[in-house]
Every structure is written in structure tokens, then in C-alpha cells.
Amino acid sequence: MKKLFFAFTLCISSLGFSQQEIKLDVADALIIRSLEFSYEKYLSEESSIGVSALFNLSKQDVGFRYNENTMITPYYRHYFTTSADWNFFGEGFVGINSGKKETIKDSGNYDISYTDGALGVAVGMKYIAKGGLVIDVYGGLGRNLFGSDSPVIVPRLGLNVGWRF
């Protein structure tokens, strides 16, 4: 019982003393019909770790969409500025993505499924309001490393709106 109480107290105290954010990528939701949620935890004023989860809601045969149907993206961000309002950051990420690919180009027959891992970098800017509103804009590219059926390039683009607590 003491170990369980200690573990619970340690978990609550680690969450209570750090800045955290939850965000939704509104550009993906409005333009591409996909949902991307993010969670970010600050390690210090200059660095943070986070994870994003992308779920593509567009049909496979739509011309303007992400190739990936789902993508989980853990990332690390380093902030180059620590001003109260705008911060410029660089990001390194690993994207575990899955989707479907056509066997014959422009046939409309998506019967090859793939799962792959991408390694990439991104840059962006983040606005932090005094009340907790967070807006960040970023862009970058990754490269799938393992599969032969997966797309070579993985985009990382976003306009996130969220809340810091």
C-alpha cells in the first residue's frame, strides 16, 4: 500500500509542477478533413517533449489529403527564444504512420497496406497568451525509413490552437 501511495504521489507531483499543453490542429480539421491532437509537456523554459496523434477522415481517393491514415508522432522541441509571447522552436520527431497505397497508379484500387517509421525535423513559432491560450504554427519533413510500400516523404504541418495548464 505504501508503494502504491508513493507512486501516486510522485505522479501527481510531477504533473503539478510543470507546464503542459493540449492542442488541436485546426488547419488539418478544416482543410484536409483530418484530426490531429497534441499533448506537450515542458522540461524547462527551453525544451519540451510531446506526442501528436493524426487520424485522417478523408476518403482514400480524394486528391488533396495526407497519404497516412493514422500517424503517432512523438517529438522533442527546443525553444530558441523565451519571450513571454512569441517563441521560435526547432523540432525533431519520429512518426509511426500507416496507410494504404494503390497497386497500379490512378486505378483507384488501394489494396496495399503499410506501416512505417519516419525520422524528421520541423521549425515553427508559438504564441502563448497570459490566460493560457496557445497558438503554434510549424512545418517540416520526415523520411520513412523501413518500408518499400510506404511514401518516402512524410509532411509535418500544422496550425494548432490549444490551452496551457
Residue frames as qw, qx, qy, qz and C-alpha x, y, z in Angstrom:
[[0.000, 0.885, 0.466, 0.000, 0.00, 0.00, 0.00],
 [0.321, -0.776, 0.099, 0.534, 2.87, 2.37, 0.83],
 [0.397, -0.120, 0.595, 0.689, 4.47, 1.78, -2.58],
 [0.182, 0.619, 0.671, 0.365, 1.19, 2.50, -4.37],
 [0.164, -0.927, -0.271, 0.203, 0.68, 5.69, -2.36],
 [0.405, -0.579, 0.310, 0.636, 4.27, 6.78, -3.09],
 [0.357, 0.156, 0.671, 0.631, 3.90, 6.12, -6.83],
 [0.062, 0.795, 0.575, 0.184, 0.59, 8.01, -6.94],
 [0.272, -0.883, -0.083, 0.373, 2.07, 10.98, -5.02],
 [0.430, -0.354, 0.465, 0.688, 5.13, 11.07, -7.28],
 [0.286, 0.417, 0.688, 0.521, 2.96, 11.03, -10.42],
 [0.053, -0.897, -0.438, -0.033, 0.68, 13.82, -9.17],
 [0.354, -0.793, 0.079, 0.489, 3.60, 15.98, -8.04],
 [0.430, -0.127, 0.543, 0.710, 5.42, 15.62, -11.37],
 [0.175, 0.609, 0.628, 0.452, 2.29, 16.74, -13.20],
 [0.209, -0.890, -0.377, 0.151, 1.63, 19.63, -10.83],
 [0.370, -0.729, 0.146, 0.557, 4.93, 21.45, -11.20],
 [0.359, -0.103, 0.592, 0.714, 5.33, 21.50, -14.99],
 [0.416, 0.448, -0.074, -0.788, 3.72, 23.40, -17.84],
 [0.388, 0.166, 0.886, 0.194, 1.55, 21.25, -20.10],
 [0.362, 0.346, -0.181, -0.846, -0.49, 21.91, -23.23],
 [0.500, 0.323, 0.802, 0.054, -3.27, 20.19, -25.14],
 [0.165, 0.483, -0.276, -0.815, -3.90, 21.31, -28.73],
 [0.672, 0.465, 0.575, -0.035, -5.98, 20.64, -31.84],
 [0.272, -0.155, 0.507, 0.803, -4.67, 21.23, -35.36],
 [0.413, 0.615, 0.392, -0.546, -7.43, 23.44, -36.79],
 [0.286, 0.567, -0.492, -0.595, -5.88, 23.71, -40.28],
 [0.042, 0.094, -0.976, -0.190, -5.97, 19.93, -40.74],
 [0.245, 0.407, 0.796, -0.375, -9.53, 19.77, -39.43],
 [0.369, 0.692, 0.197, -0.588, -10.84, 22.50, -41.75],
 [0.325, 0.646, -0.480, -0.496, -8.80, 21.99, -44.93],
 [0.278, 0.334, -0.880, -0.190, -7.83, 18.33, -45.15],
 [0.825, -0.256, -0.141, -0.484, -10.58, 16.70, -43.02],
 [0.725, 0.019, -0.619, 0.302, -8.26, 15.08, -40.53],
 [0.540, -0.817, -0.010, -0.201, -7.98, 15.36, -36.76],
 [0.648, 0.268, -0.474, 0.533, -4.64, 15.87, -35.06],
 [0.564, -0.810, -0.072, -0.147, -4.46, 16.18, -31.30],
 [0.545, 0.443, -0.477, 0.528, -1.26, 17.07, -29.44],
 [0.662, -0.740, -0.111, 0.048, -0.04, 16.95, -25.87],
 [0.520, 0.569, -0.328, 0.546, 3.14, 18.78, -24.87],
 [0.683, -0.695, -0.153, 0.165, 5.00, 18.82, -21.55],
 [0.229, 0.874, -0.315, 0.292, 7.75, 21.32, -20.80],
 [0.846, -0.125, -0.323, 0.404, 11.00, 20.01, -19.37],
 [0.383, -0.399, -0.134, 0.822, 12.39, 23.54, -18.92],
 [0.240, 0.761, 0.117, -0.590, 11.78, 27.00, -20.40],
 [0.162, 0.614, -0.562, -0.530, 13.84, 25.99, -23.43],
 [0.227, 0.164, -0.913, -0.296, 12.70, 22.43, -24.16],
 [0.700, 0.018, 0.357, -0.618, 9.65, 20.21, -24.24],
 [0.060, -0.041, 0.965, 0.251, 8.52, 16.76, -25.29],
 [0.583, 0.234, 0.215, -0.747, 5.19, 15.86, -26.79],
 [0.286, 0.112, 0.921, 0.238, 3.13, 13.49, -28.84],
 [0.466, 0.287, -0.124, -0.828, 0.65, 14.07, -31.68],
 [0.422, 0.191, 0.886, 0.015, -1.98, 11.68, -32.99],
 [0.317, 0.312, -0.340, -0.829, -3.33, 12.17, -36.53],
 [0.462, 0.303, 0.828, -0.092, -6.49, 10.48, -37.81],
 [0.087, 0.139, -0.501, -0.850, -7.31, 11.04, -41.48],
 [0.468, 0.383, 0.629, -0.489, -11.08, 11.27, -42.10],
 [0.446, 0.548, -0.314, -0.634, -10.90, 11.83, -45.89],
 [0.943, 0.227, 0.216, -0.110, -11.71, 9.05, -48.31],
 [0.698, -0.280, 0.463, 0.469, -8.71, 7.33, -49.86],
 [0.543, 0.426, 0.504, 0.519, -9.40, 8.54, -53.41],
 [0.003, 0.978, 0.157, -0.139, -9.56, 12.29, -52.54],
 [0.663, 0.592, -0.089, 0.450, -6.83, 14.17, -54.40],
 [0.096, 0.658, -0.362, 0.653, -5.77, 16.58, -51.62],
 [0.814, -0.541, -0.008, -0.213, -5.10, 14.55, -48.45],
 [0.275, -0.643, 0.713, -0.050, -2.32, 13.10, -46.36],
 [0.587, 0.238, -0.748, -0.199, -1.13, 9.69, -47.56],
 [0.143, 0.072, -0.879, 0.449, -1.20, 8.47, -43.97],
 [0.501, -0.528, -0.558, -0.399, -4.47, 7.23, -42.46],
 [0.639, -0.763, -0.098, 0.013, -3.06, 7.35, -38.93],
 [0.560, 0.482, -0.366, 0.566, 0.18, 8.72, -37.52],
 [0.641, -0.740, -0.139, 0.147, 1.55, 8.86, -33.98],
 [0.512, 0.640, -0.181, 0.543, 4.35, 11.41, -33.66],
 [0.625, -0.666, -0.148, 0.378, 6.49, 11.73, -30.54],
 [0.455, 0.722, -0.025, 0.520, 8.63, 14.89, -30.70],
 [0.556, -0.489, -0.201, 0.642, 11.20, 16.99, -28.89],
 [0.238, 0.881, 0.184, 0.366, 11.21, 20.79, -29.20],
 [0.536, -0.279, -0.170, 0.779, 13.96, 23.23, -28.37],
 [0.078, 0.946, 0.314, 0.028, 12.89, 26.86, -27.97],
 [0.596, 0.267, -0.024, 0.757, 15.43, 29.40, -29.18],
 [0.081, -0.450, 0.106, -0.883, 13.63, 32.36, -27.60],
 [0.308, -0.377, -0.810, 0.326, 11.96, 32.52, -24.22],
 [0.146, -0.169, 0.025, -0.974, 9.95, 35.71, -24.55],
 [0.350, 0.171, 0.680, -0.622, 6.58, 35.84, -22.87],
 [0.635, 0.464, 0.145, -0.601, 4.56, 35.96, -26.11],
 [0.806, 0.526, -0.207, -0.175, 6.28, 34.53, -29.23],
 [0.572, -0.509, 0.627, 0.144, 8.77, 31.67, -29.23],
 [0.623, 0.553, -0.480, -0.276, 10.72, 30.24, -32.17],
 [0.722, -0.348, 0.589, -0.108, 11.45, 26.49, -31.99],
 [0.417, 0.408, -0.759, -0.290, 13.12, 23.61, -33.76],
 [0.829, -0.135, 0.348, -0.416, 11.70, 20.12, -33.55],
 [0.179, 0.310, -0.913, -0.194, 12.93, 16.59, -34.06],
 [0.757, -0.007, 0.271, -0.594, 10.28, 13.90, -34.48],
 [0.074, -0.095, 0.977, 0.176, 9.68, 10.23, -35.10],
 [0.622, 0.145, 0.013, -0.770, 6.44, 9.45, -36.96],
 [0.260, 0.037, 0.964, 0.034, 4.91, 5.99, -36.86],
 [0.486, 0.336, -0.080, -0.803, 2.47, 6.06, -39.77],
 [0.374, 0.146, 0.908, 0.123, 0.16, 3.67, -41.58],
 [0.462, 0.485, -0.029, -0.742, -2.00, 3.90, -44.66],
 [0.770, 0.303, 0.560, 0.048, -2.89, 2.30, -47.98],
 [0.032, -0.542, 0.498, 0.677, -1.30, 2.52, -51.41],
 [0.780, 0.471, -0.008, -0.411, -2.52, 1.79, -54.93],
 [0.788, -0.094, 0.535, 0.289, -1.10, -1.25, -56.68],
 [0.467, 0.381, 0.457, 0.654, -1.44, 0.46, -60.09],
 [0.108, -0.262, -0.123, 0.951, -1.22, 4.26, -60.24],
 [0.375, 0.144, -0.097, -0.911, -4.60, 6.01, -60.79],
 [0.317, -0.140, -0.896, -0.277, -6.51, 2.71, -60.66],
 [0.535, -0.426, 0.038, -0.729, -8.48, 3.60, -57.51],
 [0.905, -0.203, -0.371, -0.057, -7.67, 0.21, -56.02],
 [0.093, -0.709, 0.538, -0.445, -5.99, 0.78, -52.63],
 [0.948, -0.193, -0.195, -0.160, -5.09, -2.74, -51.56],
 [0.688, 0.194, -0.455, 0.531, -1.50, -2.44, -50.25],
 [0.496, -0.857, -0.092, -0.108, -1.41, -1.54, -46.56],
 [0.598, 0.376, -0.401, 0.583, 1.78, -0.23, -44.99],
 [0.540, -0.837, -0.070, 0.054, 3.15, 0.75, -41.61],
 [0.674, 0.401, -0.174, 0.596, 6.43, 2.62, -41.38],
 [0.482, -0.735, -0.183, 0.440, 8.52, 4.86, -39.19],
 [0.428, 0.762, 0.057, 0.483, 9.77, 8.28, -40.25],
 [0.546, -0.469, -0.158, 0.676, 12.51, 10.47, -38.82],
 [0.297, 0.699, 0.311, 0.571, 12.32, 14.21, -39.45],
 [0.292, -0.258, -0.268, 0.881, 12.74, 17.83, -38.41],
 [0.033, 0.802, 0.503, 0.319, 10.43, 20.84, -38.28],
 [0.235, -0.014, -0.238, 0.942, 10.58, 24.53, -37.34],
 [0.173, -0.703, -0.608, -0.326, 7.87, 26.81, -36.07],
 [0.006, -0.314, 0.282, -0.907, 6.63, 29.63, -33.88],
 [0.362, -0.508, -0.775, 0.097, 4.40, 29.55, -30.81],
 [0.171, -0.512, 0.059, -0.840, 2.26, 32.30, -29.27],
 [0.419, -0.342, -0.776, 0.326, 1.45, 31.98, -25.58],
 [0.235, -0.686, -0.161, -0.669, -1.20, 34.29, -24.11],
 [0.095, -0.378, 0.609, -0.691, -1.26, 35.24, -20.44],
 [0.721, -0.131, 0.237, -0.637, -4.57, 33.43, -19.91],
 [0.629, -0.161, 0.760, -0.023, -3.31, 30.10, -21.26],
 [0.760, 0.605, 0.137, -0.195, -4.28, 30.24, -24.96],
 [0.459, -0.424, 0.624, 0.470, -1.60, 28.68, -27.18],
 [0.725, 0.658, 0.066, -0.190, -1.26, 29.00, -30.95],
 [0.423, -0.519, 0.603, 0.435, 1.60, 27.36, -32.81],
 [0.720, 0.650, -0.082, -0.227, 2.49, 27.15, -36.49],
 [0.459, -0.519, 0.674, 0.257, 5.08, 24.70, -37.75],
 [0.814, 0.519, -0.127, -0.227, 6.31, 22.92, -40.85],
 [0.274, -0.589, 0.750, 0.125, 8.78, 20.18, -41.58],
 [0.794, 0.319, -0.422, -0.300, 9.55, 16.95, -43.39],
 [0.621, -0.408, 0.664, -0.088, 10.40, 13.42, -42.43],
 [0.486, 0.403, -0.697, -0.341, 11.58, 10.40, -44.34],
 [0.941, -0.160, 0.113, -0.276, 10.12, 6.91, -43.96],
 [0.121, -0.682, 0.721, 0.032, 12.93, 4.51, -43.17],
 [0.466, -0.199, 0.857, -0.101, 11.77, 0.90, -43.30],
 [0.664, 0.388, 0.616, -0.170, 9.03, 0.01, -45.80],
 [0.241, -0.065, 0.622, 0.742, 9.19, -0.24, -49.56],
 [0.034, 0.586, 0.745, 0.318, 5.42, 0.24, -50.00],
 [0.191, -0.802, -0.382, 0.418, 5.19, 3.46, -47.95],
 [0.328, 0.914, 0.045, 0.236, 5.63, 7.01, -49.31],
 [0.665, 0.193, -0.280, 0.664, 9.19, 8.30, -49.00],
 [0.078, 0.289, -0.214, 0.930, 8.32, 11.76, -47.62],
 [0.314, -0.623, -0.702, 0.143, 6.14, 12.40, -44.56],
 [0.047, 0.619, 0.031, 0.783, 4.92, 16.01, -44.08],
 [0.381, -0.487, -0.602, 0.506, 4.65, 17.65, -40.66],
 [0.004, 0.364, 0.170, 0.916, 2.49, 20.77, -40.99],
 [0.306, -0.577, -0.741, 0.157, 0.19, 22.38, -38.52],
 [0.126, -0.457, 0.072, -0.877, -1.70, 25.32, -37.09],
 [0.453, -0.336, -0.795, 0.225, -2.53, 24.29, -33.54],
 [0.305, -0.561, 0.088, -0.764, -4.82, 26.03, -31.09],
 [0.671, -0.246, -0.684, 0.144, -4.86, 24.86, -27.53],
 [0.480, -0.812, 0.001, -0.333, -4.63, 25.52, -23.82],
 [0.438, 0.359, -0.651, 0.506, -1.72, 25.64, -21.41],
 [0.688, -0.639, -0.126, -0.319, -2.30, 24.47, -17.85]]
